[in-house]
Amino acid sequence: MHDTGTAVQTPAESAPGEPDRTPPTAGTGASRHTRRFGLPVATALVMGNIIGGGIFLLPASVAPYGTVSLLAFGVLTVGAIALALVFGRLAHRHPKTGGPYVYAREAFGDFAGFLAAWSYWITAWVSNAALAVAAVGYVDVLTPLHGSTLWTLLAALACQWLPALSNLAGTRWFGAVQLVSTVLKFAPLLLVAIGGLFFFDADNLGPFRAGGESTLGAVSASAAILLFSYIGVESASVSAGEVRNPQRNVGRATVLGTALAALVYLLCTVAVFGTVAHGRLVDSKAPLSDAVNAMFGGTWGGTAVAVAALVSIVGALNGWTLLSAQTPYAAAKDGLFPAAFARRSRGIPTFGVVVAVGLASLLTVYNYTVGSAGVFETLVLVTTFTATVPYLLATAAQIYFLLSGRGDRVRPARLARDLVLAVAAFGFSMWLVGGAGYAAVYQGVLFLFAGVLVYACMAARRTRGASRA
């Protein structure tokens, strides 16, 4: 995660908010685990975080809305690419670890930066809990859990802690797991996306609107669930301080990873809708396995897809575990999060990793022990709201930079294009807040406001420290 060939610099010597740019000297143990990511790994990080557990379970989650959800997928893809372009431009201007936190703080000050960091941190570890829940459905395909709450819970916890161990082993192991999992997941996804078109049967699609909502309401509601599939477009910008040549590679990785993920998503969703009967898809716990079984008969195909789904989810959890520690790491270096979050070992903010996985585990235990119905959908909608907070702040920061003259010196045509993209991404994020629903917004606001107390304590501590200096 550090450049090579320079003298050692302690964290205390780094400028606030700046990533540590120098490595341990040759011969130290940590240097073997520390390296910066290039474009391939940065792109794999974006794709691995976007294509995680979502595509393997979300077709069943949106099936109750009918095929109108396919329209929502198209709208969501356009909005996600707009967000990707905005994040690429912001990362070019501020190539620092922290992503939305860095942009919001630079534009609007400490409190806005803290809200971005806090909400993104919540999104990361709640997403990890949701991904683990998604993984359980495919574990059940391979090793039937027979509805046992204990074994289901243990499987979900194992899916969270194994990627955490990869992170704690250092950036070398993290990069290897991320790249391999991203490559391995594409064979079965392409099998479903392309092969499913040859087995497509329009009779399986079901009604256009299966629920009682209007078309616009159904599109908004299904898009709010589907947003979980696209959370991760900011992955490269969040880890910009760990990417080689971030001004060039972060933007390219963000757009390339989002576009490729969107293509796979759309093809897979259409294929699943066209190969699995609507009535069966609504109740499916492993829709891609059901699609392959419907295409080729038997269960061997579904088993292979279940293995690929677990590889994909583990890869996504590997990436999200890192992201869950990177934003609080950047905020801690600025004194906006507890100092423990700024501790690193082998290039990884280890304290942040352990705390995030611990919180995700507690949330998973709570949801399974209380017997919550629709655990995955509940967690997904909460993350929809919490994810839009840093998205709104980041896109608003881009608008501020462009209108205030603090942006790069660019031609008027380029300025107008960037402004249109930022406004579109902001409006898209606002639309998603409305689509998340009252319950998700209510729970998300409770999570968000809990952070205000943390900010008050941290701000008081910094003020007290400054007065003593």
QUIPETA-V863912 format. One record per backbone hydrogen bond with DSSP energy under -1.0 kcal/mol. NH is the residue of the N-H (numbers start at 1). CO is the residue of the C=O. If there is no record, write none. Layout:
nh=[NH & NH]
co=[CO & CO]
//
This chain:
nh=[3 & 13 & 14 & 18 & 28 & 33 & 37 & 42 & 43 & 44 & 45 & 46 & 47 & 48 & 49 & 50 & 51 & 52 & 57 & 58 & 60 & 61 & 62 & 65 & 66 & 67 & 68 & 69 & 70 & 72 & 73 & 74 & 75 & 76 & 77 & 78 & 79 & 80 & 81 & 82 & 83 & 84 & 85 & 86 & 87 & 88 & 89 & 90 & 91 & 92 & 93 & 94 & 96 & 98 & 99 & 99 & 101 & 103 & 104 & 105 & 106 & 107 & 108 & 109 & 113 & 114 & 115 & 116 & 117 & 118 & 119 & 120 & 121 & 122 & 123 & 124 & 125 & 126 & 127 & 128 & 129 & 130 & 131 & 132 & 133 & 134 & 135 & 136 & 139 & 140 & 142 & 143 & 148 & 152 & 153 & 154 & 155 & 156 & 157 & 158 & 159 & 161 & 162 & 164 & 165 & 166 & 167 & 168 & 169 & 170 & 171 & 174 & 175 & 176 & 177 & 178 & 179 & 180 & 181 & 182 & 183 & 184 & 185 & 189 & 190 & 191 & 192 & 193 & 194 & 195 & 196 & 198 & 201 & 204 & 205 & 210 & 218 & 219 & 220 & 221 & 222 & 223 & 224 & 225 & 226 & 227 & 228 & 229 & 230 & 231 & 233 & 235 & 238 & 239 & 240 & 242 & 243 & 244 & 248 & 249 & 250 & 252 & 253 & 254 & 255 & 256 & 257 & 258 & 259 & 260 & 261 & 262 & 263 & 264 & 265 & 266 & 267 & 268 & 269 & 270 & 271 & 272 & 273 & 274 & 276 & 281 & 282 & 284 & 290 & 291 & 292 & 293 & 294 & 295 & 296 & 297 & 303 & 304 & 305 & 306 & 307 & 308 & 309 & 310 & 311 & 312 & 313 & 314 & 315 & 316 & 317 & 318 & 319 & 320 & 321 & 322 & 323 & 324 & 325 & 326 & 327 & 329 & 330 & 331 & 332 & 333 & 335 & 336 & 341 & 342 & 343 & 345 & 348 & 350 & 353 & 354 & 355 & 356 & 357 & 358 & 359 & 360 & 361 & 362 & 363 & 364 & 365 & 366 & 367 & 368 & 369 & 370 & 372 & 378 & 379 & 380 & 381 & 382 & 383 & 384 & 385 & 386 & 387 & 388 & 389 & 391 & 392 & 393 & 394 & 395 & 396 & 397 & 398 & 399 & 400 & 401 & 402 & 403 & 404 & 407 & 415 & 416 & 417 & 418 & 419 & 420 & 421 & 422 & 423 & 424 & 425 & 426 & 427 & 428 & 429 & 430 & 431 & 432 & 433 & 434 & 435 & 436 & 441 & 442 & 443 & 444 & 445 & 446 & 447 & 448 & 449 & 450 & 451 & 452 & 455 & 456 & 457 & 458 & 459 & 460 & 461 & 462 & 463 & 464 & 465 & 466 & 467 & 468 & 469]
co=[21 & 10 & 11 & 15 & 25 & 30 & 242 & 38 & 39 & 40 & 41 & 42 & 43 & 44 & 45 & 46 & 47 & 50 & 54 & 54 & 57 & 57 & 58 & 62 & 63 & 207 & 208 & 66 & 67 & 68 & 69 & 70 & 71 & 72 & 73 & 74 & 75 & 76 & 77 & 78 & 79 & 80 & 81 & 82 & 83 & 84 & 85 & 86 & 87 & 88 & 89 & 90 & 94 & 238 & 96 & 237 & 98 & 99 & 100 & 101 & 102 & 103 & 104 & 105 & 109 & 110 & 111 & 112 & 113 & 114 & 115 & 116 & 117 & 118 & 119 & 120 & 121 & 122 & 123 & 124 & 125 & 126 & 127 & 128 & 129 & 130 & 131 & 132 & 135 & 136 & 138 & 139 & 145 & 148 & 149 & 150 & 151 & 152 & 153 & 154 & 155 & 157 & 158 & 160 & 161 & 162 & 163 & 164 & 165 & 167 & 346 & 170 & 171 & 172 & 173 & 174 & 175 & 176 & 177 & 178 & 179 & 180 & 181 & 185 & 186 & 187 & 188 & 189 & 190 & 191 & 192 & 195 & 274 & 201 & 202 & 65 & 214 & 215 & 216 & 217 & 218 & 219 & 220 & 221 & 222 & 223 & 225 & 226 & 227 & 227 & 230 & 232 & 234 & 235 & 237 & 239 & 240 & 37 & 245 & 245 & 246 & 248 & 249 & 250 & 251 & 252 & 253 & 254 & 255 & 256 & 257 & 258 & 259 & 260 & 261 & 262 & 263 & 264 & 265 & 266 & 267 & 268 & 269 & 270 & 272 & 277 & 278 & 281 & 286 & 287 & 288 & 289 & 290 & 291 & 292 & 293 & 299 & 300 & 301 & 302 & 303 & 304 & 305 & 306 & 307 & 308 & 309 & 310 & 311 & 312 & 313 & 314 & 315 & 316 & 317 & 318 & 319 & 320 & 322 & 322 & 323 & 325 & 326 & 327 & 328 & 329 & 332 & 331 & 338 & 339 & 340 & 348 & 345 & 348 & 349 & 350 & 351 & 352 & 353 & 354 & 355 & 356 & 357 & 358 & 359 & 360 & 361 & 362 & 363 & 364 & 365 & 366 & 367 & 374 & 375 & 376 & 377 & 378 & 379 & 380 & 381 & 382 & 383 & 384 & 385 & 387 & 388 & 389 & 390 & 391 & 392 & 393 & 394 & 395 & 396 & 397 & 398 & 399 & 400 & 401 & 411 & 412 & 413 & 414 & 415 & 416 & 417 & 418 & 419 & 420 & 421 & 422 & 423 & 424 & 425 & 426 & 427 & 428 & 429 & 430 & 431 & 432 & 437 & 438 & 439 & 440 & 441 & 442 & 443 & 444 & 445 & 446 & 448 & 449 & 451 & 452 & 453 & 454 & 455 & 456 & 457 & 458 & 459 & 460 & 461 & 462 & 463 & 464 & 465]
//
